[in-house]
């Protein structure tokens, strides 16, 4: 069980999911109270149109 959906939690879940696909006997569960991954430092660039929102 991974508690928290930040960069560390999502990275751990992805790596564990790859290992399960290769034969690791485990179940991966990511618990997070949000349904998105937000990189706050990029918000300034998006707001000033120097970075596209997509």
GIBELSUL-V239609 format. One record per backbone hydrogen bond with DSSP energy under -0.5 kcal/mol. CO is the residue of the C=O (numbers start at 0). NH is the residue of the N-H. Records with the same first field share a line. If there is no record, write none. Layout:
# GIBELSUL-V239609
CO=NH ; NH
This chain:
# GIBELSUL-V239609
0=2
1=3 ; 30
5=9
6=10
7=11
8=12
9=13
10=14
11=15
12=16
13=17
14=18
15=19
16=20
17=21
18=23
19=22
23=25
26=28
28=1 ; 30
29=31
30=3
35=37
37=39
38=41
39=42
41=45
42=46
43=47
44=49 ; 50
45=48
